[in-house]
Amino acid sequence: MSMIIDGLKLMIIGMLTVYVFLLIMILCMNVLAKILAPIAAKFEKKPEPKPAAGNDDALRAAAAAAAFDAHSK
């Protein structure tokens, strides 16, 4: 019976160790995210402007013509 108790103690100590390590790791990640946020903002890419919506019909017509041409061969 004492070996079972020793095993349970060891299991609890091991699980607590992992839990404390994960808490410390999450805390460090949050602190680093707050510290490095201004630096990361400098490296973010600016979103590219989308093409005008007026060209949408021309693109559809070109795609339809290309599909028709490929299918007819």
Secondary structure, DSSP 8 states (H G I E B T S, - for coil): -HHHHHHHHHHHHHHHHHHHHHHHHHHHHHHHHHHHHHHHHHH---------GGGHHHHHHHHHHHHHHHHH-
